[in-house]
Every structure is written in structure tokens, then in C-alpha cells.
């Protein structure tokens, strides 16, 4: 198995368990100390034990954090150690996987991931008995309380705000209700009992959260915050019960923080360019995190992953939820949302069995990263899907006509090279 933009992820299977054993073995050898946590999925204990067994078999030390949100684990990785979170993030409950972190909360860099993939391949091909003299140790590590205290020491509400909180039955359930209450919010919690089956789709998309707006209005709340399965994401609603698009939330956070240097992804709206100096990365929060190592005040992507580098280099849903509550206590968020410009965005896809070849022909170094072409009146992004035989095309324009023209330009280039390559 290979690392994707957010770690290793697959439907739960024997292959995934074997991969966890191999990854634990690789990290048990280097760096030798691993902080290990997991989300609420029913398969997570099995994956965690397999990973721990691999680490111990190489003489490594496993620090067991138990059920925690991903950002809590990333925040607590000790110097000289690594972190592993067993989770499939926002994927459905039949999936699972592993995310790996360095001290400071950053995901492993692409170079480090490639090194680990080589070790994974070696471990998966090995057979025979291990060395009984190489047996590590296990220690329990309580990280949740220090994580919550750290955030409550940085964020507080100027007034009592009423907020709807939906953790989706995920790992955020053990942190965000206590955290938001600790900063002065009146929390109306739903789906905040940990369950590996998830009472709603784990990804906090607008379509999956159609019921939230009515709850905000019924309870007269100042807004709502919502997490995915491992709480590295946070979506939000304003006081009118309107879902706040990720591009708009990116701008709200940047303005509230006074962030001048923002790192975001190639699929983010050009509206952010009106508010900050922007660096763009391929789609995936690990790329944003890696870019922030070189500097930046704030980072994120429209999917709901928000990175606050002075706090951690891991997307942090509970921290973002707390900051949103503070924002709601000081601002009329609905009014702020109305004042932010939104440009037309169009999306489509083309079925293509040789999508990687087409993207290379178009000039992409990495097909799934794609290419972004900027014009005076907008931009378009062409990228190969990492999970389906498709090429995705996204376009944004200052007007609908401009967006359509840009989408057509991107589609025309894709179809041209698809036709050329099919002749080979």
C-alpha cells in the first residue's frame, strides 16, 4: 500500500492489518518511539494492535494514547518520536487507515513517506521468525487533557455564545464538547456519543448536514460546528442556519487571525487572493502542512481542514471550532459572510482509463496533483482522480460566462490529449 495525500487508507481487510504490522515495524526501527492513537471505528482496535506489534517486534516503544482526535495525537508527538493515528478520517465506517506525524504535528514529508514505502515493501515481503531479543515496551500516555488545556489557554469567548455541535459519532466526541464549554460556549451537542458506525455520513459536506440549519434556527444559536470521523476537519453554519462554504470560511479565519500569508490548495477560490498573500499547493492537507514548514500565518483547504501553525501543523477541527466560537462572540458572522464575494465555480469530469498519461501530456509532474491554469478572469484545474478512472476539471470565473469558457478550455485540452493517447 502507498501513502495518499492523507496517509494510508483502504477498506478494512487482512491486507490492511498486515500493512499496519509492517508500518509499525518500520517506525519501530526508526525513530523507535511511536505515539499511537485511534478513532471510533470498530476495526480501529485491531489495526492499532497490529501496528503496536510491529513496533514492539523491532524493539521500539509504543506510547498508547487510546481514543483521541487526530489533532490531539499530532499535537502531542514527543521530540525524537513519531505519531500514528489509526483512522480513515471522513471515509465511511468500512474504511480504515493510518496517518503518520512528526513532532510539531506535521504529516511526514513526501520524501519521508517514500522512504517508509520502501521499508513497507521490504517488511511485507519478509517471512520467517523474528528476533526474540528485540522486544520493546508499552506505556500509556494521557494526552487529551493537556490538549484541551492548551486550547482553552489560547482561545476564549468575549460573551456567552450558543452553538450547535455535531461530532458525527467520531473521535471529536471525547474532546470538543468539553473544550467548547471550557471557553465559554453554551453547547447544544448532537451525535456526540462515540460510535464506530457513524449516525450520519462522516464527511461534513453541505448535503450530509441538511438538518443542521433548522436546529440552529430552532434553538436560536449563534452558529454550528461539525466534525468528521477523526475531527481533523471542521465545517460551520452561521446564525441564520446557512452552511458556510469552505472557501468563505478560509477567508473568515484569515481575516479574524489577521493572517497575511496564507497557504491553501489549487482548488481554493481566487477570492482569498483579495485578502492575503497566497501560496498554493496540490490538493491535500499534508501538502499544506509541508508548505507551512517554510512559513505562513495560516493554512487550509476548502474541504474543512484548517491549520494554525502557531498551535500545530496538523489540521485541527476542535481548535477551529473554538476559534469559530470566539469569532461568533465578537462578530456578526452572517453579516461577514454576506460581505465576502463569491465567484461562480463549475465542475465536471471525463471518463479516462489512461488519466495519468493524459495529465503527463498536459504537463503535470504528478497526475493527481494536476495543473492549474490562471487567466485574468479566473482559472481552471485539471487533475486525475486518485480513486476512479476519471479526469476532474474545475473552473472558477469572475462571471458565469468566464467560468464556462475556462471549463470549456480545460475540457478541450483533456479531450484532445485523450484522443491522441488512445491512438498509441
C-alpha positions in Angstrom: 0.0 0.0 0.0 1.1 3.6 -0.7 0.6 6.9 1.1 -2.1 9.1 -0.4 -2.5 12.8 0.3 -3.8 12.0 3.8 -1.9 8.8 4.8 -2.8 5.2 4.0 -6.4 4.3 3.6 -8.4 1.3 2.4 -11.5 -0.8 3.1 -10.8 -2.9 6.2 -9.1 -6.2 5.2 -6.3 -8.6 6.1 -4.1 -6.7 3.7 -4.7 -3.5 5.8 -3.9 -5.3 9.0 -0.6 -6.7 7.5 0.2 -3.2 6.3 -0.3 -1.9 9.9 2.1 -4.5 11.2 4.7 -3.6 8.6 4.3 0.1 9.2 4.7 -0.4 12.9 7.8 -2.4 12.3 9.3 0.3 10.1 8.6 3.1 12.6 9.7 0.8 15.5 13.1 0.7 13.9 13.2 4.4 13.0 12.6 6.5 15.1 11.9 3.8 17.6 9.3 5.6 19.7 5.7 6.0 18.4 2.7 7.7 20.0 -0.3 5.7 18.9 -4.0 6.7 18.9 -7.2 5.6 17.1 -10.6 6.8 16.2 -14.0 5.2 17.0 -14.2 2.8 14.1 -14.9 -0.8 15.1 -11.8 -2.0 13.2 -9.5 0.5 14.9 -8.5 -1.6 17.9 -7.4 -4.4 15.6 -5.3 -2.1 13.4 -3.8 -0.5 16.5 -2.8 -3.8 18.0 -1.2 -4.9 14.7 0.7 -1.7 14.4 1.9 -1.9 18.0 3.0 -5.5 17.5 5.1 -4.4 14.6 6.8 -1.6 16.6 7.5 -3.9 19.6 9.0 -6.6 17.3 11.7 -4.1 16.3 12.5 -3.2 19.9 10.5 0.1 19.8 8.4 1.8 22.4 4.7 2.4 21.9 3.0 5.2 23.8 -0.7 4.3 23.9 -3.0 7.4 23.7 -6.2 5.4 23.1 -9.3 7.0 21.6 -8.4 10.6 20.7 -9.0 13.1 17.8 -6.2 13.1 15.2 -5.1 16.7 16.0 -4.8 15.8 19.7 -2.4 13.0 18.8 -0.4 15.1 16.4 -0.1 17.9 18.9 1.4 15.5 21.5 4.1 13.7 19.4 7.3 13.9 21.6 10.6 15.2 20.2 12.5 12.4 18.6 9.4 10.3 18.1 6.7 9.7 15.5 2.9 9.6 15.8 0.5 7.2 14.2 -3.2 7.8 14.2 -5.4 4.8 13.1 -8.2 6.4 11.2 -9.8 6.7 7.8 -10.8 10.3 8.6 -14.0 11.2 6.8 -14.4 8.0 4.8 -17.3 5.6 5.5 -17.1 3.2 8.5 -16.0 0.2 6.5 -12.7 2.0 5.7 -9.7 2.4 8.0 -6.1 3.5 7.6 -3.1 5.3 9.2 -1.8 8.8 9.4 1.8 9.4 10.5 3.2 12.6 12.1 6.4 14.2 13.1 6.9 16.3 16.2 5.1 19.6 15.8 2.1 17.9 14.2 3.3 18.0 10.6 2.5 15.0 8.4 5.5 13.1 7.1 7.0 14.9 4.2 6.8 13.3 0.7 10.4 12.3 0.9 9.9 10.6 4.3 6.8 8.9 3.0 8.7 7.5 0.1 11.4 6.1 2.4 8.7 4.5 4.6 7.0 2.9 1.5 10.3 1.2 0.6 10.5 -0.2 4.1 6.9 -1.3 3.9 7.6 -3.2 0.8 10.6 -4.9 2.4 8.6 -5.8 5.6 5.6 -7.2 3.6 7.9 -9.5 1.6 9.7 -10.9 4.6 8.8 -14.2 6.1 10.2 -16.3 9.0 10.6 -15.8 12.7 11.6 -12.5 14.3 14.4 -11.9 16.8 13.1 -12.6 20.3 15.8 -10.3 21.8 14.1 -7.4 20.0 11.1 -6.7 22.1 10.1 -3.2 23.0 7.9 -1.7 25.7 4.4 -0.2 26.0 3.5 2.9 28.0 0.1 4.5 28.4 0.0 8.3 27.6 -2.8 10.6 28.6 -2.8 13.4 26.0 -6.4 14.6 25.9 -6.4 16.8 29.0 -3.2 18.7 28.1 -4.5 19.2 24.6 -7.8 20.7 25.8 -6.0 22.9 28.4 -3.6 24.2 25.7 -6.5 25.4 23.5 -8.5 26.9 26.4 -5.4 28.8 27.3 -5.3 30.4 23.8 -9.0 30.9 22.9 -11.9 32.4 24.8 -15.3 33.8 24.1 -16.0 37.5 24.6 -19.6 36.7 25.5 -21.6 33.5 26.0 -22.4 32.1 22.6 -24.9 29.3 21.9 -23.5 26.8 19.4 -24.8 23.5 17.9 -22.0 20.9 17.9 -22.2 17.7 15.8 -19.3 15.3 16.1 -20.8 12.6 13.9 -20.2 9.9 16.5 -16.4 10.3 15.8 -13.3 11.0 17.9 -14.2 14.7 18.3 -16.9 13.5 20.8 -14.3 13.0 23.5 -12.8 16.5 23.1 -15.0 19.2 21.5 -18.0 19.2 24.0 -15.6 19.8 26.9 -13.4 22.2 25.0 -16.1 24.5 23.8 -17.8 24.5 27.2 -14.4 25.4 28.7 -14.0 28.6 26.5 -17.5 29.9 27.5 -19.8 28.4 24.9 -23.3 27.1 25.6 -23.1 23.8 23.7 -26.1 22.0 22.2 -24.5 18.6 21.4 -25.9 16.1 18.9 -24.2 12.9 17.7 -21.5 13.3 20.3 -21.5 9.7 21.6 -18.6 7.8 20.1 -19.7 5.1 17.7 -17.8 3.3 15.0 -20.8 3.1 12.8 -21.5 6.9 12.5 -25.1 8.2 12.7 -24.5 10.4 9.5 -22.0 10.4 6.7 -18.7 11.2 8.2 -17.7 13.8 5.7 -19.1 17.2 6.9 -20.5 18.2 3.5 -23.4 20.5 3.0 -25.5 17.7 1.6 -24.9 15.4 4.6 -25.8 18.2 7.1 -29.1 19.4 5.7 -30.7 19.1 9.2 -28.3 21.4 11.0 -29.7 24.7 9.7 -33.1 24.0 11.2 -31.6 23.2 14.6 -29.6 26.5 14.6 -32.8 28.5 13.9 -35.0 26.5 16.3 -32.5 26.9 19.2 -31.6 30.5 18.4 -28.0 29.5 18.2 -25.1 31.8 17.1 -24.0 29.1 14.7 -22.9 25.4 14.4 -19.7 23.5 14.1 -19.4 20.0 12.7 -16.6 17.4 12.7 -15.7 14.4 10.6 -14.7 11.0 11.9 -11.3 11.9 13.4 -12.0 15.6 14.0 -9.3 17.0 11.8 -12.0 18.8 9.8 -14.5 21.4 10.9 -17.5 22.8 8.9 -19.7 25.6 10.1 -23.1 27.3 9.9 -23.9 30.9 10.6 -26.7 32.2 12.9 -29.2 32.1 10.1 -28.6 28.4 9.7 -26.7 28.7 6.5 -23.8 26.4 5.6 -20.6 28.4 5.3 -18.7 27.2 2.2 -15.1 26.2 2.8 -13.7 29.0 0.6 -15.7 31.5 2.7 -14.6 30.0 6.0 -11.0 30.1 4.8 -11.3 33.9 4.3 -13.1 34.4 7.7 -10.3 32.6 9.6 -7.6 34.6 7.7 -9.3 37.9 8.4 -10.1 37.1 12.1 -6.5 36.0 12.7 -5.0 38.9 10.7 -3.2 36.4 8.6 -1.2 38.0 5.7 0.5 34.8 4.4 -2.0 32.0 3.7 -1.2 28.6 2.3 -4.1 26.8 0.5 -4.7 24.3 -2.3 -5.1 24.7 -6.1 -8.8 24.1 -5.9 -9.5 27.0 -3.4 -11.3 30.1 -4.7 -9.4 33.1 -6.0 -11.4 35.2 -3.5 -8.7 34.5 -0.9 -6.2 36.4 -3.1 -8.1 39.6 -2.3 -7.3 39.3 1.4 -3.8 37.7 1.7 -0.6 36.7 0.0 -1.4 33.2 -1.1 0.8 30.2 -1.7 -0.9 27.2 -3.4 -0.2 23.5 -3.1 -1.6 20.4 -4.6 -5.0 19.2 -3.1 -4.4 17.5 0.3 -3.8 18.9 3.8 -0.4 17.2 4.0 0.9 19.4 1.2 -0.4 22.5 3.0 1.3 21.3 6.2 4.6 20.7 4.4 4.5 24.2 2.8 3.8 25.8 6.2 7.1 24.4 7.4 8.7 27.1 5.2 6.5 29.9 6.7 2.9 31.2 6.7 0.4 32.6 9.2 -2.5 30.2 8.4 -3.3 27.4 6.1 -6.3 25.3 5.0 -8.3 23.8 2.2 -12.0 24.2 1.3 -12.7 20.6 2.4 -12.6 21.9 6.0 -9.0 21.2 7.1 -7.7 24.3 8.9 -4.0 24.5 10.1 -2.9 27.1 12.7 0.9 26.8 12.6 1.5 28.6 15.9 -0.6 25.9 17.5 0.2 22.8 15.4 0.9 21.8 11.8 -1.9 19.3 11.8 -5.4 20.3 10.7 -7.2 20.8 13.9 -11.0 20.6 14.0 -11.5 21.3 17.7 -9.2 24.3 17.7 -11.0 25.6 14.6 -14.4 25.1 16.4 -13.1 27.0 19.4 -11.9 29.8 17.2 -15.2 30.0 15.4 -17.0 30.3 18.7 -14.7 33.2 19.7 -15.4 34.8 16.3 -19.1 34.4 16.8 -18.8 36.1 20.2 -17.1 39.2 18.6 -18.5 39.3 15.1 -21.9 39.1 13.3 -20.7 36.2 11.2 -23.8 36.1 9.0 -23.1 39.7 8.0 -19.4 39.0 7.4 -20.4 36.1 5.2 -22.6 38.3 3.1 -19.8 40.8 2.6 -17.4 38.2 1.1 -17.5 37.9 -2.7 -18.3 34.5 -4.2 -17.4 33.6 -7.7 -19.1 31.0 -10.0 -17.4 27.6 -9.8 -18.1 24.8 -12.3 -17.0 21.2 -12.0 -17.2 18.2 -14.4 -15.2 15.0 -15.1 -14.2 12.9 -18.1 -14.0 9.1 -18.0 -10.5 8.1 -18.9 -8.7 4.8 -18.4 -5.3 6.4 -19.0 -5.9 9.6 -17.0 -2.3 9.6 -15.7 -0.9 9.6 -19.3 -3.2 12.5 -20.3 -2.1 14.6 -17.3 1.6 14.0 -18.1 1.0 15.1 -21.7 -0.7 18.2 -20.3 2.4 19.0 -18.3 1.6 17.7 -14.8 4.5 16.4 -12.8 2.1 14.4 -10.6 -1.1 13.4 -12.4 -3.3 13.5 -9.2 -1.8 16.9 -8.3 -2.8 18.1 -11.8 -2.2 21.5 -13.4 -3.8 24.9 -12.6 -4.1 27.4 -15.4 -4.7 31.0 -14.4 -6.3 33.7 -16.6 -7.2 37.3 -16.0 -10.8 36.5 -15.3 -10.4 33.2 -13.5 -8.7 29.8 -13.5 -9.2 26.1 -14.2 -7.7 23.0 -12.6 -7.3 19.6 -14.4 -6.3 16.6 -12.3 -6.5 12.8 -12.4 -8.7 11.2 -9.8 -6.8 9.1 -7.4 -9.6 6.6 -6.9 -11.5 6.4 -10.2 -10.7 6.3 -14.0 -11.6 9.9 -14.4 -10.1 13.3 -15.0 -11.6 16.1 -13.0 -11.9 19.6 -14.3 -12.8 22.6 -12.1 -13.1 26.2 -13.2 -13.8 29.5 -11.4 -14.5 32.8 -13.1 -15.4 36.3 -12.1 -18.7 35.8 -14.1 -20.6 32.6 -15.0 -19.7 33.1 -18.7 -16.0 33.4 -17.8 -16.2 30.2 -15.7 -17.9 28.3 -18.5 -15.3 29.5 -21.0 -12.5 28.3 -18.7 -14.2 25.0 -18.1 -14.6 24.5 -21.8 -10.9 25.3 -22.4 -9.8 22.7 -19.8 -12.2 20.1 -21.2 -11.0 20.8 -24.8 -7.4 20.2 -23.8 -8.3 17.0 -21.9 -10.3 15.6 -24.9 -7.6 16.5 -27.3 -4.9 14.5 -25.4 -7.2 11.7 -24.5 -7.8 11.2 -28.3 -4.1 11.4 -29.1 -3.1 8.9 -26.4 -5.9 6.5 -27.4 -4.2 6.2 -30.8 -1.0 5.0 -29.4 
